[in-house]
């Protein structure tokens, strides 16, 4: 495992102080952190413009791993947030920008994604499928990415959405990994009666602390990638974890993920 390929995801820091989050990420040995448009707006309200955010990353030797989220299929106010995300790309220089769709039809989303991949020319455009969104599973997402006809069109595979959509690790073939810009890791424990969206957005835990077959997932991804896997982001999205010190959350994320990746033989 190389730290350059390991990031802590934006949703880990909902409502957190921006600079405290950066410091925690750096101290725990990460080299990159995700950022969301909501965090950028919160910083702006506190007098921290995007240019200052970018400088804060550079001062700590950190990269912006992923910038999120562009929402396709929207006809309302979200369109304005999409434009803001696009404007932020040149300022924050993310490794990739994440895209999802919660409105519109699959065909509409396919058309919009292809247009977006032509519009964004300086970074990868990674689509994330979710079982409660318009694009609900891996095969549909692969078809969407291939249909864009752009070398920047990629997938991001969140392990929670992967398993909750009914996917199996046998689907992680070389063709899929070749399209994948990043893997997102977290874990879940059984919670009967909880809907998928609430589980994914509020009730995750650290990799290895739940029951998802993460080791099988990572071994399959590593084999399919030919020994050079995509970057990994840890994103234990949890209301409960948000009540704990951010330094503890970052350190626990590093510890649990490093142990898991070592177990599966992730390349160093």
RASUL-V134369 format. One record per helix or strand of 3 or more residues. SS is the DSSP state (h for helix, s for strand). FROM is the first residue (numbers start at 1). TO is the last residue. If there is no record, write none. Layout:
ss = {SS	SS}
from = {FROM	FROM}
to = {TO	TO}
//
This chain:
ss = {h	s	h	h	s	h	h	s	h	s	h	s	h	s	h	h	h	s	h	h	s	h	h}
from = {3	6	10	18	32	37	50	63	78	96	106	124	138	153	159	169	174	180	196	214	231	241	246}
to = {5	8	13	27	36	45	59	72	92	101	119	128	148	158	164	171	178	185	202	224	234	243	263}
//
